[in-house]
Amino acid sequence: MNTTTRAQLTGERALVLGGGGSAGNAWLIGVIAGLLEGGLDVTDADLVIGTSAGATAAAQISGAGPADLLAAVLSTPTPQAPSGPRGPISFAHLERTDAIIAASADLADMRRRIGADAIELAEVWGEQGRDRWRETVAARLPSPHWPGRNILLTVVDADTGEPVALDRDSGVDLADAVAASCAGGPAYAIGGRRYIDGGYRRSSENADLAAGYERVLVLSPLGGRTRHPATWRSDLATQVEELRAGGSTVETVLPDGDSLEAFGDNMMNPSTRPPAARAGHRQGLRLAGDIAGFWRR
């Protein structure tokens, strides 16, 4: 029997930002900017958890205002997708990782297998490819420094398959932590360790890391979907159930119909960023009043 009570919770408000490629990152910025315009600032959370594109968003909202970030998305010319192994994740890569997931016994086994595959890709990628990826990620961040607020960026150790949460006390530069959390293809080296995308930890949200917080707001660009077997219980709905059983009050924001239309069929395509951000902004503005009571009480 779970005896955790609300009085035993260790924090007040946690904001969870899930992964979802270029479109997902822009949607997250749009939603947060829309909430702010509607009178609700969720960037004042006591803890921000970011995974993959959500890790980028977590670092971004910690260094710049949501309205400025939204304006930057809408005013920046759409970049061309980079070529090579650090370009958008291809359907061939998704097919390969789907096969690895299907052959895995559980989450731990999957993480080890995906890690081994990512290490092989990194050997093809080379050190120059790794450095180019770091430059790309660093250019997206308003500041190279970890913020004073508490943020956790999820990664997985490619060599061991162990899940890791990086923060300002990890001894890792912010740009490296974000680059590692977004490493959906080749493993990303930091010092003597190699890491893969935090989405392989448990899910694209990893909302379970917010356990112990009274109120948890989850923004999930992928709508809580998972490629894992249902028996692994790694989906967002299961994590929400676990958080509520632990005494947390949880609200989730999933893309609405307009947002899904803006995403198109390839969320890694940079051309989706402006429409995804606009749709997210409209959705956040519409939801601000509903979420305010939950967030502020």
LINPEGI-V881963 format. One record per helix or strand of 3 or more residues. SS is the DSSP state (a for helix, b for strand). FROM is the first residue (numbers start at 1). TO is the last residue. If there is no record, write none. Layout:
BEGIN
ss from to
SS FROM TO
SS FROM TO
END
This chain:
BEGIN
ss from to
a 6 8
b 11 17
a 21 37
a 42 44
b 47 50
a 53 61
a 66 75
a 91 103
a 107 140
b 151 157
b 163 166
a 174 181
b 188 190
b 193 197
a 198 200
a 207 210
b 213 220
a 230 232
a 236 245
b 249 254
a 257 263
a 270 296
END
